[in-house]
Amino acid sequence: MQGDRVIAVPGPKAVGNKAGGKWVGREGFVAEAAVQFDRLNATIARLERELEKSKAAVAEMAEEANRNRRFQAFEVSLENSRDYKITDLQRTCKDVKGRLDVIEGDRGTFAGLTYKSFAQIDRRLAELGTLLTQVERAEIAARRNEVLFFGALAVAAVALASRFVF
């Protein structure tokens, strides 16, 4: 590195030529100043490199902090969404329970019922439906028999009337 070089300048007494004199002290000062400036320039360059590295590290940390902040906001929004869905589900369940209570009525009054579930009621309604179908068929057969009976009665009445009248 330039900052580590050492320049040795002979003092005014060590100079044997006549051109030395008052300029010899100035040359030593200039040489020392140049060395110190070189060291300062090297230190400044090193500090600038470290500053650039620090700026890059700070920018990376800021990006990581922003990423963490966005992730945290995303987690909070997911938690809020889940809480809203759970609350909505609870509200819906309470509403359905309330409607079912209205449909079922007072449970104390109907404690002695034979059918206590919808499956049992559904089976019983199916049985009653088949019974209703049989009753309807019997009614149709009875009407048909009734019509046939009145038809036969009418024929007999006509036959009896024709014997007396003709």
VODRENKE-995731 format. One record per atom (N, C-alpha, C): residue number from 1; x, y, z; atom name. Coordinates in Angstrom, 3 decimals. Each point is the difference from the previous one (the first is absolute). Layout:
N
SITE   seq         px         py         pz   atom
SITE   NUM          X          Y          Z     CA
...
***
This chain:
166
SITE   seq         px         py         pz   atom
SITE     1      0.830     -1.190      0.000      N
SITE     1     -0.830      1.190      0.000     CA
SITE     1      0.867      1.244      0.000      C
SITE     2     -0.594      1.042     -0.483      N
SITE     2      0.745      1.244     -0.039     CA
SITE     2      0.161      0.605      1.378      C
SITE     3     -0.914     -0.227      0.861      N
SITE     3      0.048      0.613      1.316     CA
SITE     3      1.107     -0.547      0.880      C
SITE     4      0.612     -1.100     -0.377      N
SITE     4      1.027     -0.610      0.836     CA
SITE     4      1.420      0.367     -0.437      C
SITE     5      0.141      0.729     -1.056      N
SITE     5      1.352      0.310     -0.453     CA
SITE     5      0.600      1.098      0.872      C
SITE     6      1.279     -0.089      0.182      N
SITE     6      0.713      0.950      0.847     CA
SITE     6      1.068      0.685     -0.860      C
SITE     7      0.028      1.278      0.089      N
SITE     7      1.015      0.751     -0.747     CA
SITE     7      0.923      0.636      1.022      C
SITE     8      1.253     -0.303     -0.154      N
SITE     8      0.993      0.587      0.909     CA
SITE     8      0.636      1.193     -0.700      C
SITE     9     -0.100      1.159      0.612      N
SITE     9      0.576      1.226     -0.575     CA
SITE     9      1.142      0.434      0.911      C
SITE    10      1.174      0.157     -0.565      N
SITE    10      1.120      0.419      0.842     CA
SITE    10     -0.212      1.421      0.496      C
SITE    11      0.429      0.254      1.213      N
SITE    11     -0.133      1.324      0.591     CA
SITE    11      0.977      0.995     -0.629      C
SITE    12     -0.063      1.262      0.411      N
SITE    12      0.840      1.026     -0.600     CA
SITE    12      1.489     -0.218      0.246      C
SITE    13      0.389     -0.660      1.031      N
SITE    13      1.412     -0.190      0.300     CA
SITE    13      0.563     -1.154     -0.802      C
SITE    14     -0.861     -0.963     -0.407      N
SITE    14      0.497     -1.161     -0.725     CA
SITE    14      0.209      0.302     -1.467      C
SITE    15     -0.533      1.124     -0.471      N
SITE    15      0.116      0.327     -1.417     CA
SITE    15      1.363      0.653     -0.218      C
SITE    16      0.731     -0.520     -0.948      N
SITE    16      1.337      0.529     -0.232     CA
SITE    16      0.069      0.969     -1.152      C
SITE    17     -1.012      0.176     -0.726      N
SITE    17      0.074      0.915     -1.133     CA
SITE    17     -0.421      1.395      0.411      C
SITE    18      0.195      0.945     -0.845      N
SITE    18     -0.263      1.386      0.319     CA
SITE    18     -1.440      0.390     -0.318      C
SITE    19     -0.701     -0.789     -0.777      N
SITE    19     -1.353      0.363     -0.367     CA
SITE    19     -0.972     -0.311      1.117      C
SITE    20      0.411     -0.701      1.057      N
SITE    20     -0.863     -0.394      1.099     CA
SITE    20     -0.540      1.202      0.721      C
SITE    21      0.612      0.448      0.964      N
SITE    21     -0.343      1.183      0.755     CA
SITE    21     -1.405     -0.030      0.548      C
SITE    22     -0.723      1.058     -0.270      N
SITE    22     -1.344      0.144      0.525     CA
SITE    22     -1.016     -0.895     -0.687      C
SITE    23      0.275     -0.555     -1.167      N
SITE    23     -0.937     -0.860     -0.723     CA
SITE    23     -0.030     -1.421      0.530      C
SITE    24      1.016     -0.398      0.681      N
SITE    24      0.074     -1.379      0.474     CA
SITE    24     -1.100     -0.251      1.029      C
SITE    25     -0.256      0.907      0.886      N
SITE    25     -1.060     -0.161      0.997     CA
SITE    25     -1.374     -0.043     -0.645      C
SITE    26     -0.154      0.781     -1.034      N
SITE    26     -1.283      0.009     -0.694     CA
SITE    26     -0.240     -1.296     -0.755      C
SITE    27      1.018     -0.554     -0.586      N
SITE    27     -0.153     -1.253     -0.727     CA
SITE    27     -0.390     -1.127      0.949      C
SITE    28      0.573     -0.026      1.182      N
SITE    28     -0.353     -1.016      0.998     CA
SITE    28     -1.450      0.163      0.443      C
SITE    29     -0.408      1.254      0.215      N
SITE    29     -1.386      0.260      0.384     CA
SITE    29     -0.963     -0.433     -1.104      C
SITE    30      0.375      0.345     -1.232      N
SITE    30     -0.845     -0.374     -1.144     CA
SITE    30     -0.065     -1.520     -0.118      C
SITE    31      1.127     -0.679      0.187      N
SITE    31      0.007     -1.458     -0.090     CA
SITE    31     -0.857     -0.611      1.108      C
SITE    32      0.150      0.511      1.220      N
SITE    32     -0.817     -0.514      1.106     CA
SITE    32     -1.484      0.283     -0.235      C
SITE    33     -0.318      1.199     -0.492      N
SITE    33     -1.385      0.348     -0.299     CA
SITE    33     -0.557     -0.918     -1.081      C
SITE    34      0.823     -0.301     -1.021      N
SITE    34     -0.440     -0.899     -1.075     CA
SITE    34     -0.295     -1.385      0.553      C
SITE    35      0.894     -0.480      0.889      N
SITE    35     -0.217     -1.318      0.611     CA
SITE    35     -1.283      0.011      0.833      C
SITE    36     -0.182      1.046      0.774      N
SITE    36     -1.209      0.083      0.815     CA
SITE    36     -1.251      0.109     -0.867      C
SITE    37      0.083      0.776     -1.088      N
SITE    37     -1.144      0.079     -0.932     CA
SITE    37     -0.289     -1.352     -0.629      C
SITE    38      1.062     -0.731     -0.368      N
SITE    38     -0.203     -1.345     -0.559     CA
SITE    38     -0.677     -0.911      1.019      C
SITE    39      0.466      0.082      1.238      N
SITE    39     -0.636     -0.815      1.054     CA
SITE    39     -1.463      0.408      0.192      C
SITE    40     -0.238      1.330      0.016      N
SITE    40     -1.377      0.475      0.146     CA
SITE    40     -0.863     -0.456     -1.186      C
SITE    41      0.552      0.092     -1.212      N
SITE    41     -0.738     -0.450     -1.186     CA
SITE    41     -0.291     -1.496      0.080      C
SITE    42      0.987     -0.793      0.446      N
SITE    42     -0.223     -1.444      0.141     CA
SITE    42     -1.069     -0.268      1.058      C
SITE    43      0.057      0.722      1.114      N
SITE    43     -0.990     -0.170      1.062     CA
SITE    43     -1.394      0.409     -0.508      C
SITE    44     -0.051      1.118     -0.726      N
SITE    44     -1.282      0.453     -0.543     CA
SITE    44     -0.543     -1.019     -0.988      C
SITE    45      0.863     -0.550     -0.864      N
SITE    45     -0.451     -1.009     -0.967     CA
SITE    45     -0.522     -1.239      0.725      C
SITE    46      0.748     -0.427      1.047      N
SITE    46     -0.446     -1.159      0.774     CA
SITE    46     -1.339      0.294      0.683      C
SITE    47     -0.151      1.193      0.563      N
SITE    47     -1.250      0.380      0.656     CA
SITE    47     -1.145      0.095     -1.013      C
SITE    48      0.297      0.482     -1.208      N
SITE    48     -1.041      0.062     -1.033     CA
SITE    48     -0.460     -1.402     -0.389      C
SITE    49      0.959     -0.951     -0.128      N
SITE    49     -0.374     -1.378     -0.309     CA
SITE    49     -0.851     -0.584      1.125      C
SITE    50      0.420      0.252      1.243      N
SITE    50     -0.782     -0.486      1.141     CA
SITE    50     -1.375      0.661      0.039      C
SITE    51     -0.062      1.292     -0.371      N
SITE    51     -1.280      0.699     -0.045     CA
SITE    51     -0.912     -0.629     -1.041      C
SITE    52      0.537     -0.319     -1.179      N
SITE    52     -0.799     -0.656     -1.039     CA
SITE    52     -0.488     -1.367      0.474      C
SITE    53      0.886     -0.748      0.663      N
SITE    53     -0.412     -1.301      0.545     CA
SITE    53     -1.087      0.187      1.046      C
SITE    54      0.169      1.027      0.846      N
SITE    54     -1.000      0.268      1.042     CA
SITE    54     -1.325      0.416     -0.621      C
SITE    55      0.057      0.835     -1.059      N
SITE    55     -1.238      0.404     -0.680     CA
SITE    55     -0.701     -1.212     -0.597      C
SITE    56      0.784     -0.909     -0.603      N
SITE    56     -0.598     -1.205     -0.580     CA
SITE    56     -0.627     -0.863      1.098      C
SITE    57      0.704     -0.118      1.144      N
SITE    57     -0.527     -0.797      1.107     CA
SITE    57     -1.271      0.636      0.565      C
SITE    58     -0.002      1.336      0.123      N
SITE    58     -1.185      0.694      0.517     CA
SITE    58     -1.164     -0.162     -0.978      C
SITE    59      0.276      0.123     -1.308      N
SITE    59     -1.067     -0.181     -0.990     CA
SITE    59     -0.548     -1.425      0.055      C
SITE    60      0.885     -0.971      0.165      N
SITE    60     -0.442     -1.394      0.109     CA
SITE    60     -0.839     -0.207      1.262      C
SITE    61      0.443      0.590      1.102      N
SITE    61     -0.760     -0.126      1.246     CA
SITE    61     -1.352      0.713     -0.117      C
SITE    62     -0.034      1.156     -0.687      N
SITE    62     -1.267      0.708     -0.186     CA
SITE    62     -0.948     -0.834     -0.852      C
SITE    63      0.536     -0.647     -1.062      N
SITE    63     -0.840     -0.867     -0.837     CA
SITE    63     -0.516     -1.179      0.809      C
SITE    64      0.858     -0.578      0.822      N
SITE    64     -0.425     -1.121      0.858     CA
SITE    64     -1.064      0.461      0.994      C
SITE    65      0.184      1.204      0.559      N
SITE    65     -1.003      0.537      0.938     CA
SITE    65     -1.331      0.229     -0.718      C
SITE    66      0.056      0.534     -1.223      N
SITE    66     -1.238      0.188     -0.776     CA
SITE    66     -0.657     -1.333     -0.309      C
SITE    67      0.808     -0.990     -0.345      N
SITE    67     -0.534     -1.328     -0.289     CA
SITE    67     -0.655     -0.580      1.252      C
SITE    68      0.671      0.159      1.142      N
SITE    68     -0.575     -0.495      1.257     CA
SITE    68     -1.285      0.739      0.348      C
SITE    69     -0.036      1.315     -0.252      N
SITE    69     -1.197      0.787      0.280     CA
SITE    69     -1.163     -0.464     -0.891      C
SITE    70      0.291     -0.239     -1.291      N
SITE    70     -1.051     -0.481     -0.905     CA
SITE    70     -0.481     -1.391      0.420      C
SITE    71      0.936     -0.859      0.390      N
SITE    71     -0.375     -1.341      0.438     CA
SITE    71     -0.848      0.069      1.263      C
SITE    72      0.371      0.882      0.923      N
SITE    72     -0.766      0.152      1.233     CA
SITE    72     -1.403      0.531     -0.317      C
SITE    73     -0.092      0.950     -0.922      N
SITE    73     -1.320      0.520     -0.392     CA
SITE    73     -0.830     -1.104     -0.645      C
SITE    74      0.652     -0.851     -0.801      N
SITE    74     -0.697     -1.123     -0.627     CA
SITE    74     -0.500     -0.976      1.059      C
SITE    75      0.846     -0.301      0.994      N
SITE    75     -0.421     -0.894      1.089     CA
SITE    75     -1.182      0.591      0.764      C
SITE    76      0.046      1.295      0.263      N
SITE    76     -1.100      0.653      0.723     CA
SITE    76     -1.283     -0.070     -0.825      C
SITE    77      0.118      0.235     -1.319      N
SITE    77     -1.203     -0.063     -0.832     CA
SITE    77     -0.552     -1.418     -0.051      C
SITE    78      0.879     -1.007     -0.049      N
SITE    78     -0.476     -1.387      0.040     CA
SITE    78     -0.695     -0.308      1.320      C
SITE    79      0.575      0.471      1.083      N
SITE    79     -0.603     -0.234      1.317     CA
SITE    79     -1.359      0.688      0.099      C
SITE    80     -0.082      1.248     -0.497      N
SITE    80     -1.277      0.713      0.019     CA
SITE    80     -1.032     -0.709     -0.866      C
SITE    81      0.438     -0.489     -1.153      N
SITE    81     -0.912     -0.722     -0.890     CA
SITE    81     -0.505     -1.267      0.670      C
SITE    82      0.914     -0.747      0.632      N
SITE    82     -0.397     -1.227      0.696     CA
SITE    82     -0.958      0.313      1.142      C
SITE    83      0.312      1.039      0.769      N
SITE    83     -0.887      0.382      1.103     CA
SITE    83     -1.376      0.407     -0.522      C
SITE    84     -0.041      0.737     -1.115      N
SITE    84     -1.280      0.403     -0.578     CA
SITE    84     -0.790     -1.224     -0.447      C
SITE    85      0.683     -0.942     -0.640      N
SITE    85     -0.687     -1.207     -0.468     CA
SITE    85     -0.539     -0.809      1.175      C
SITE    86      0.775     -0.101      1.065      N
SITE    86     -0.452     -0.740      1.182     CA
SITE    86     -1.192      0.702      0.632      C
SITE    87      0.080      1.324      0.109      N
SITE    87     -1.108      0.763      0.571     CA
SITE    87     -1.251     -0.139     -0.861      C
SITE    88      0.183      0.070     -1.322      N
SITE    88     -1.140     -0.153     -0.908     CA
SITE    88     -0.597     -1.397      0.119      C
SITE    89      0.842     -1.026      0.114      N
SITE    89     -0.485     -1.368      0.161     CA
SITE    89     -0.762     -0.158      1.314      C
SITE    90      0.507      0.604      1.081      N
SITE    90     -0.690     -0.065      1.281     CA
SITE    90     -1.365      0.692     -0.088      C
SITE    91     -0.022      1.166     -0.651      N
SITE    91     -1.259      0.728     -0.150     CA
SITE    91     -0.999     -0.819     -0.825      C
SITE    92      0.478     -0.642     -1.066      N
SITE    92     -0.874     -0.830     -0.832     CA
SITE    92     -0.525     -1.189      0.788      C
SITE    93      0.869     -0.635      0.798      N
SITE    93     -0.433     -1.151      0.810     CA
SITE    93     -1.052      0.428      1.026      C
SITE    94      0.196      1.155      0.622      N
SITE    94     -0.993      0.486      0.956     CA
SITE    94     -1.327      0.273     -0.693      C
SITE    95      0.063      0.564     -1.208      N
SITE    95     -1.224      0.276     -0.761     CA
SITE    95     -0.726     -1.300     -0.349      C
SITE    96      0.747     -0.998     -0.470      N
SITE    96     -0.611     -1.290     -0.348     CA
SITE    96     -0.582     -0.656      1.242      C
SITE    97      0.723      0.066      1.127      N
SITE    97     -0.497     -0.574      1.250     CA
SITE    97     -1.290      0.701      0.425      C
SITE    98     -0.039      1.324     -0.131      N
SITE    98     -1.209      0.734      0.350     CA
SITE    98     -1.178     -0.398     -0.877      C
SITE    99      0.257     -0.137     -1.298      N
SITE    99     -1.062     -0.420     -0.911     CA
SITE    99     -0.468     -1.412      0.324      C
SITE   100      0.915     -0.895      0.309      N
SITE   100     -0.360     -1.372      0.341     CA
SITE   100     -0.803     -0.041      1.296      C
SITE   101      0.382      0.845      0.973      N
SITE   101     -0.777      0.066      1.243     CA
SITE   101     -1.423      0.469     -0.267      C
SITE   102     -0.148      0.962     -0.919      N
SITE   102     -1.341      0.472     -0.338     CA
SITE   102     -0.789     -1.123     -0.676      C
SITE   103      0.659     -0.749     -0.885      N
SITE   103     -0.681     -1.098     -0.697     CA
SITE   103     -0.399     -1.091      0.988      C
SITE   104      0.925     -0.361      0.904      N
SITE   104     -0.279     -1.094      0.946     CA
SITE   104     -0.986      0.412      1.075      C
SITE   105     -0.026      1.254      0.347      N
SITE   105     -0.911      0.461      1.045     CA
SITE   105      0.602     -0.226      1.379      C
SITE   106     -0.903      0.020      1.008      N
SITE   106      0.436     -0.172      1.383     CA
SITE   106      0.374     -1.455      0.238      C
SITE   107      1.211     -0.238      0.396      N
SITE   107      0.471     -1.374      0.174     CA
SITE   107     -0.627     -0.682      1.222      C
SITE   108     -0.369      0.751      0.987      N
SITE   108     -0.618     -0.590      1.181     CA
SITE   108     -1.363     -0.588     -0.323      C
SITE   109     -0.714      0.631     -0.902      N
SITE   109     -1.328     -0.478     -0.380     CA
SITE   109      0.088     -1.297     -0.792      C
SITE   110      1.006     -0.116     -0.832      N
SITE   110      0.110     -1.149     -0.898     CA
SITE   110      1.025     -1.033      0.476      C
SITE   111      0.264     -0.056      1.301      N
SITE   111      0.995     -0.939      0.524     CA
SITE   111     -0.457     -1.446     -0.144      C
SITE   112     -1.315     -0.258      0.021      N
SITE   112     -0.506     -1.360     -0.055     CA
SITE   112     -0.265     -0.503     -1.411      C
SITE   113      0.454      0.698     -1.013      N
SITE   113     -0.253     -0.428     -1.373     CA
SITE   113      0.719     -1.302     -0.330      C
SITE   114     -0.621     -0.773     -0.858      N
SITE   114      0.601     -1.253     -0.432     CA
SITE   114      1.140      0.252     -0.975      C
SITE   115     -0.214      0.950     -0.874      N
SITE   115      0.990      0.278     -1.045     CA
SITE   115      0.820      1.222      0.409      C
SITE   116      1.283     -0.219      0.292      N
SITE   116      0.823      1.088      0.511     CA
SITE   116      1.088      0.437     -0.979      C
SITE   117      0.005     -0.577     -1.195      N
SITE   117      0.983      0.440     -0.994     CA
SITE   117     -0.684      0.123     -1.353      C
SITE   118      0.620      0.753     -0.880      N
SITE   118     -0.572      0.195     -1.330     CA
SITE   118      0.008     -1.294     -0.799      C
SITE   119      0.968     -0.871      0.235      N
SITE   119      0.052     -1.276     -0.733     CA
SITE   119     -1.213     -0.865      0.350      C
SITE   120     -0.329     -0.061      1.286      N
SITE   120     -1.168     -0.789      0.417     CA
SITE   120     -1.281      0.609     -0.566      C
SITE   121     -0.102      1.315      0.031      N
SITE   121     -1.190      0.670     -0.543     CA
SITE   121     -0.103     -0.249     -1.496      C
SITE   122      1.150      0.054     -0.699      N
SITE   122      0.003     -0.231     -1.441     CA
SITE   122     -0.462     -1.422     -0.330      C
SITE   123      0.495     -0.980      0.757      N
SITE   123     -0.451     -1.391     -0.214     CA
SITE   123     -1.505     -0.129      0.229      C
SITE   124     -0.492      0.616      1.052      N
SITE   124     -1.429     -0.091      0.319     CA
SITE   124     -0.833      0.689     -1.080      C
SITE   125      0.479      1.129     -0.501      N
SITE   125     -0.717      0.688     -1.077     CA
SITE   125     -0.007     -0.832     -1.273      C
SITE   126      1.095     -0.711     -0.269      N
SITE   126      0.035     -0.883     -1.175     CA
SITE   126     -1.030     -1.119      0.155      C
SITE   127     -0.091     -0.582      1.214      N
SITE   127     -1.003     -1.044      0.249     CA
SITE   127     -1.406      0.556     -0.184      C
SITE   128     -0.244      1.179      0.529      N
SITE   128     -1.320      0.620     -0.145     CA
SITE   128     -0.281      0.348     -1.460      C
SITE   129      1.036      0.348     -0.754      N
SITE   129     -0.169      0.285     -1.422     CA
SITE   129     -0.433     -1.234     -0.770      C
SITE   130      0.592     -1.157      0.307      N
SITE   130     -0.422     -1.242     -0.665     CA
SITE   130     -1.427     -0.354      0.416      C
SITE   131     -0.329      0.228      1.275      N
SITE   131     -1.362     -0.245      0.460     CA
SITE   131     -0.994      0.921     -0.712      C
SITE   132      0.373      1.254     -0.173      N
SITE   132     -0.854      0.948     -0.707     CA
SITE   132     -0.220     -0.448     -1.446      C
SITE   133      1.038     -0.509     -0.631      N
SITE   133     -0.141     -0.501     -1.380     CA
SITE   133     -0.977     -1.171     -0.040      C
SITE   134      0.085     -0.899      0.964      N
SITE   134     -0.921     -1.137      0.051     CA
SITE   134     -1.447      0.474      0.221      C
SITE   135     -0.189      0.981      0.871      N
SITE   135     -1.341      0.542      0.257     CA
SITE   135     -0.556      0.632     -1.267      C
SITE   136      0.815      0.743     -0.728      N
SITE   136     -0.461      0.626     -1.243     CA
SITE   136     -0.394     -1.063     -1.017      C
SITE   137      0.778     -1.079     -0.099      N
SITE   137     -0.358     -1.095     -0.916     CA
SITE   137     -1.325     -0.645      0.420      C
SITE   138     -0.184     -0.174      1.308      N
SITE   138     -1.249     -0.597      0.497     CA
SITE   138     -1.182      0.913     -0.305      C
SITE   139      0.181      1.325      0.142      N
SITE   139     -1.075      0.942     -0.320     CA
SITE   139     -0.359     -0.078     -1.477      C
SITE   140      0.996     -0.096     -0.856      N
SITE   140     -0.259     -0.106     -1.441     CA
SITE   140     -0.765     -1.297     -0.295      C
SITE   141      0.422     -1.104      0.635      N
SITE   141     -0.697     -1.285     -0.211     CA
SITE   141     -1.426      0.068      0.530      C
SITE   142     -0.200      0.686      1.135      N
SITE   142     -1.355      0.123      0.568     CA
SITE   142     -0.890      0.822     -0.919      C
SITE   143      0.525      1.082     -0.558      N
SITE   143     -0.793      0.813     -0.938     CA
SITE   143     -0.356     -0.818     -1.246      C
SITE   144      0.952     -0.756     -0.493      N
SITE   144     -0.270     -0.835     -1.164     CA
SITE   144     -1.088     -1.023      0.317      C
SITE   145      0.109     -0.653      1.172      N
SITE   145     -1.033     -0.962      0.416     CA
SITE   145     -1.345      0.679      0.188      C
SITE   146      0.015      1.230      0.542      N
SITE   146     -1.226      0.756      0.203     CA
SITE   146     -0.664      0.307     -1.350      C
SITE   147      0.813      0.431     -0.952      N
SITE   147     -0.540      0.306     -1.330     CA
SITE   147     -0.570     -1.274     -0.626      C
SITE   148      0.719     -1.120      0.122      N
SITE   148     -0.493     -1.259     -0.549     CA
SITE   148     -1.299     -0.440      0.686      C
SITE   149     -0.068      0.177      1.326      N
SITE   149     -1.209     -0.371      0.754     CA
SITE   149     -1.183      0.838     -0.447      C
SITE   150      0.212      1.343     -0.080      N
SITE   150     -1.116      0.854     -0.427     CA
SITE   150     -0.369     -0.257     -1.460      C
SITE   151      0.997     -0.352     -0.818      N
SITE   151     -0.296     -0.357     -1.390     CA
SITE   151     -0.849     -1.262     -0.070      C
SITE   152      0.351     -1.020      0.802      N
SITE   152     -0.771     -1.251      0.032     CA
SITE   152     -1.376      0.259      0.575      C
SITE   153     -0.103      0.842      1.013      N
SITE   153     -1.285      0.357      0.590     CA
SITE   153     -0.871      0.715     -1.025      C
SITE   154      0.602      0.877     -0.810      N
SITE   154     -0.748      0.720     -1.025     CA
SITE   154     -0.497     -0.972     -1.071      C
SITE   155      0.838     -0.941     -0.373      N
SITE   155     -0.421     -0.995     -1.005     CA
SITE   155     -1.139     -0.837      0.564      C
SITE   156      0.104     -0.392      1.259      N
SITE   156     -1.078     -0.785      0.617     CA
SITE   156     -1.264      0.825      0.091      C
SITE   157      0.103      1.291      0.316      N
SITE   157     -1.170      0.870      0.093     CA
SITE   157     -0.640      0.146     -1.378      C
SITE   158      0.809      0.155     -1.009      N
SITE   158     -0.534      0.134     -1.358     CA
SITE   158     -0.681     -1.312     -0.409      C
SITE   159      0.572     -1.131      0.319      N
SITE   159     -0.579     -1.283     -0.347     CA
SITE   159     -1.337     -0.206      0.731      C
SITE   160     -0.047      0.377      1.246      N
SITE   160     -1.225     -0.139      0.768     CA
SITE   160     -1.055      0.984     -0.511      C
SITE   161      0.393      1.186     -0.335      N
SITE   161     -0.938      1.002     -0.505     CA
SITE   161     -0.518     -0.426     -1.379      C
SITE   162      0.828     -0.612     -0.799      N
SITE   162     -0.446     -0.414     -1.322     CA
SITE   162     -0.969     -1.149      0.072      C
SITE   163      0.061     -0.795      1.005      N
SITE   163     -0.929     -1.106      0.164     CA
SITE   163     -1.363      0.517      0.382      C
SITE   164     -0.044      1.005      0.830      N
SITE   164     -1.276      0.552      0.395     CA
SITE   164     -0.568      0.943     -1.048      C
SITE   165      0.825      0.639     -0.677      N
SITE   165     -0.488      1.009     -0.933     CA
SITE   165     -0.309     -0.676     -1.340      C
SITE   166      0.648     -0.900     -0.447      N
SITE   166     -0.231     -0.547     -1.337     CA
SITE   166     -0.659     -1.264      0.045      C
***
